[in-house]
Amino acid sequence: GEAYTEIIVSQAALSTGGDTTILLYEKFDDTTTVDSNSEFDGTKFPNFSGTASKAYTSKYGGVKLGSSKAAGYITSKSLDLSKAFTVTLDACKYGSDTGNIVVTVGDAEQTIPNSELAAAGTFKTFTLTFDAATATSTVKIATSSKRAYIDNVKIVYAE
């Protein structure tokens, strides 16, 4: 008779590790190849106050926060953060600037120290976990002084 091989196919449910509801994911525009003085514009981070925010397009495709004289920031649209959540972002230094990256939600603030950031263009991913805030919270990502680069901001419920 003919030889045959029996193949057993089984399919397991994909484990997602709990609730991975993506509340906000912004990859930003990666078409720019130079740092510009053009105000960053995005529907997911709409809360700017004109030139005060100092958030610009970046040669690395994300956002350059800050200037040589001032800190910069972006603020998300209103999000339901009434459960514990994480903020994940990619970040790196700007030249020799020594400012930290500070993420603020309501009264809660977490800092990514400048010493944790790699050189300009070498992004590292940081994940910050926050306790529940409110159903109408915003997430502010800022520099403590001068400049840094950020990219790929994702906000999801923790768990």
Phi and psi in degrees as a GROMACS rama.xvg file:
@    title "Ramachandran Plot"
@    xaxis  label "Phi"
@    yaxis  label "Psi"
@TYPE xy
-84.2012  142.163  GLU-2
-80.3791  141.945  ALA-3
-143.98  158.999  TYR-4
-114.995  129.213  THR-5
-87.8291  127.378  GLU-6
-113.972  122.799  ILE-7
-101.219  122.052  ILE-8
-108.086  126.625  VAL-9
-131.312  152.891  SER-10
-128.052  121.343  GLN-11
-97.4504  153.013  ALA-12
-66.0525  138.109  ALA-13
-71.2219  125.518  LEU-14
-85.3705  123.496  SER-15
-101.322  1.07064  THR-16
68.2699  37.4532  GLY-17
98.0068  -154.824  GLY-18
-80.9931  109.151  ASP-19
-113.589  45.6415  THR-20
-64.5439  120.655  THR-21
-84.197  117.004  ILE-22
-87.563  -33.3503  LEU-23
-158.603  133.327  LEU-24
-140.093  119.897  TYR-25
-128.938  114.23  GLU-26
-88.5878  -12.4697  LYS-27
64.9913  171.022  PHE-28
-83.7468  120.909  ASP-29
-103.593  24.5418  ASP-30
-93.2767  -14.2033  THR-31
-81.9357  145.824  THR-32
-121.003  2.72308  THR-33
-135.712  152.046  VAL-34
-67.9274  137.976  ASP-35
-124.083  170.14  SER-36
-101.079  17.3031  ASN-37
-77.8202  130.65  SER-38
-58.3748  133.722  GLU-39
-63.4767  141.634  PHE-40
-133.862  129.463  ASP-41
-162.888  143.188  GLY-42
-72.2916  -24.9957  THR-43
-84.5032  -19.0231  LYS-44
-127.656  70.1028  PHE-45
-90.3184  -7.74676  PRO-46
-89.7342  73.053  ASN-47
-103.298  158.729  PHE-48
-120.834  63.286  SER-49
62.8148  -140.956  GLY-50
-70.2544  -9.68584  THR-51
-63.3805  -28.5044  ALA-52
-74.3697  -23.8472  SER-53
51.3743  44.7749  LYS-54
-114.946  121.55  ALA-55
-128.367  162.523  TYR-56
-67.066  152.979  THR-57
-122.95  147.659  SER-58
-65.9022  -15.3231  LYS-59
-95.8187  4.92743  TYR-60
96.0088  -14.9773  GLY-61
-98.5534  -127.992  GLY-62
-128.131  136.852  VAL-63
-94.9698  116.216  LYS-64
-93.3426  132.052  LEU-65
91.844  173.577  GLY-66
-135.935  -177.756  SER-67
-67.2576  -17.7432  SER-68
-117.138  -11.3551  LYS-69
-144.593  151.604  ALA-70
-70.8857  160.637  ALA-71
-130.522  163.846  GLY-72
-157.764  158.625  TYR-73
-129.753  149.865  ILE-74
-128.771  132.504  THR-75
-72.1153  165.446  SER-76
-65.477  168.088  LYS-77
-65.218  132.224  SER-78
-129.958  151.788  LEU-79
-83.4917  97.8173  ASP-80
-112.298  41.2276  LEU-81
-82.9175  4.70082  SER-82
-125.52  160.052  LYS-83
-54.7889  144.69  ALA-84
-148.055  164.355  PHE-85
-120.335  148.254  THR-86
-115.983  118.655  VAL-87
-113.038  134.417  THR-88
-151.201  155.726  LEU-89
-98.1528  140.836  ASP-90
-149.53  154.958  ALA-91
-154.442  167.28  CYS-92
-70.8407  164.547  LYS-93
-114.835  111.784  TYR-94
49.9781  -128.741  GLY-95
-101.703  10.3048  SER-96
-59.3573  143.501  ASP-97
-113.933  10.8426  THR-98
-69.4712  152.365  GLY-99
-88.151  168.571  ASN-100
-105.307  128.597  ILE-101
-119.932  125.804  VAL-102
-109.703  123.838  VAL-103
-123.482  131.486  THR-104
-132.721  110.707  VAL-105
58.9337  -125.458  GLY-106
-88.402  -6.63612  ASP-107
-89.6972  135.852  ALA-108
-138.09  134.915  GLU-109
-129.956  144.252  GLN-110
-118.198  135.454  THR-111
-100.525  109.426  ILE-112
-66.1505  145.383  PRO-113
-55.0741  -33.267  ASN-114
-64.6908  -18.5939  SER-115
-85.9003  -13.2556  GLU-116
-85.325  140.183  LEU-117
-86.7473  175.919  ALA-118
-61.1385  158.946  ALA-119
-49.9241  131.462  ALA-120
90.3736  -12.5671  GLY-121
-107.027  91.1848  THR-122
-79.4988  140.458  PHE-123
-117.994  150.041  LYS-124
-96.2431  132.61  THR-125
-121.671  137.502  PHE-126
-123.149  121.966  THR-127
-113.842  129.512  LEU-128
-103.859  130.03  THR-129
-117.108  148.763  PHE-130
-71.2452  165.653  ASP-131
-53.8037  140.938  ALA-132
-111.171  -123.014  ALA-133
-122  174.145  THR-134
-76.8113  -6.09598  ALA-135
-132.658  47.7101  THR-136
-88.4321  156.515  SER-137
-120.965  154.982  THR-138
-113.044  121.226  VAL-139
-106.824  127.731  LYS-140
-116.033  120.886  ILE-141
-140.107  165.803  ALA-142
-98.9791  150.369  THR-143
-79.178  -25.2643  SER-144
-162.051  147.745  SER-145
50.0867  -132.337  LYS-146
-118.25  154.327  ARG-147
-160.45  163.304  ALA-148
-107.923  141.204  TYR-149
-133.303  160.035  ILE-150
-159.439  163.187  ASP-151
50.9414  65.279  ASN-152
-86.3662  126.739  VAL-153
-132.134  132.491  LYS-154
-122.2  121.413  ILE-155
-136.443  158.346  VAL-156
-67.3002  141.916  TYR-157
-70.9996  176.22  ALA-158
